[in-house]
Amino acid sequence: MALNIIKIYVFTNKIFLMKLTQRKAILVVAILIVIACFFAVYLRLFTGKELWYEMFAAVLGVIITAVITMILLKGQSDDDVERERAAKIFEEKLRIYQDYLHTLCDVIKDHSLSDGEKIRLEFQTSYVAMHCDSKYIATVSNAVKELIEYCCPDEDGENLNRKNKSGSPDPLLDNLFYIVEAFRKDLYGDDFKFDDKHKQDTLENFSNAYRNAKSSDYNVEQEQQQRITVDLNVLSNSLANAAGIGAVSEKKSDEQNSKQQVEAGCIIEDTSIWDKALSEWEKESWHVEGMSDQYDGFIMTNTNGNPGVIKVEFWQGHYCINATYAVDSDFSKPLKWEKGGRRNYGHWWQYLAEPYCNIVGGKFVETFKSDNELQQYIINNVEQLKDIITRHHRTTTWKNGVGSYENWDIFIWYWDMLACQLYSDGERTLYMDIIEDGNSGNVLIQFANRKDDNEMLKNALKRMGCQDKETNANGYVVLEVVPSTDAGAVSERVKYWIEKING
């Protein structure tokens, strides 16, 4: 009976106990025990023998009930605090991640990056790092790097209009997806991942939409200005001819006449030069697509296994010519050194030269068909780039055949030479170059003593059993002449010499 009374008191007062300190809670429990004992004695609920047994059972029950109640209340309180904390953190993370995307948009939308914008982006990144798991920060930072390289190039920077390393049709949106995917995994768990097919379809849809949409760089005022300029030139020539002055010189070539020739409002087209070039390129396994209302430019690809691509397309108010070989920076670096322009990984591009860089967006094909000088200019550039891509592709097949070796840096130098450099104690020591001997069809495998360390070179040759090899007039020691440029034959001999050097 006493036990039940005590339990009722405990139950009715547990709400008040939540608000009391530990010391006050003990005091209240003690008072309740005294009251219970008083009633038990006063009302003679028990005999003398039973009283102390019942008192002990009651006290024990109170203690157990109090302990369990405190544990449950503390657990419930901790859970409530943790849920509230998690909800606030989630809201804060969501706000920071959204602000980060807004900041990223603000700093790259003008295709430049000021010092103030850099500082702003760095601070915003630090806010993200406060909450985001460190394993996702690397993904976000890499995607941001790609976005900045894509959208904010400088003269020594990256290509504006390239495909990213995965060959995405829309590199900007693709990298934004990487950022959002990292944020969503941090918010909702590692199980989240964009469906690859849906993602690719989205990128393709945006890419197609952009390709068919009119750019803000091409507006009605520009089109009207061009028409006004042409109309003024026609009127000026008509007035000059009527007055008997300013007659066109008979020495002016037919190509110059056809450049802006207008007869009864129609532009005369002459694409015989271009058609002839297309025919020759097809024989060499190069196929050209575009030059239509759907694609105001062209893309040139190889149908014989060469991944090289040549393009002419419009970007930020100007037309540019592009050359790409996978993601191989050994291809684009010397192109930038030789021709200027800009590059990124295996992609090089350059604005068309004057006056062609000022062709209004959407008017390349129209201008191209009526301008023989522009056709010849494009053909000359394509021929040069096609030759470089072909040479680089052959050297790449050598490189792929050789593979990789520990302590060896194997790369392509200026498209024709396969350079193999041995590292010893963290420094380059031996230099082995592989290159065709002119146009003979023979490939030279040779040492180059670039460090001018004759003692090291002699020791290396002796170790290889080639101490009888002599240094020629060019400073090279020819190890072997391979009578073929075939990738299999060349790579097999290069691997032989690398293994021989390794001992």
Helices and strands as residue ranges (DSSP letters): H 2-12, H 14-19, H 22-42, H 48-108, H 115-131, H 134-151, H 171-188, H 196-212, H 220-243, H 254-259, E 262-263, E 266-267, H 272-283, E 286-290, E 298-302, E 308-315, E 318-325, H 329-339, E 342-344, E 347-351, G 356-358, H 364-370, H 372-402, E 408-413, E 417-424, E 427-436, E 443-448, H 454-463, E 476-482, H 487-502
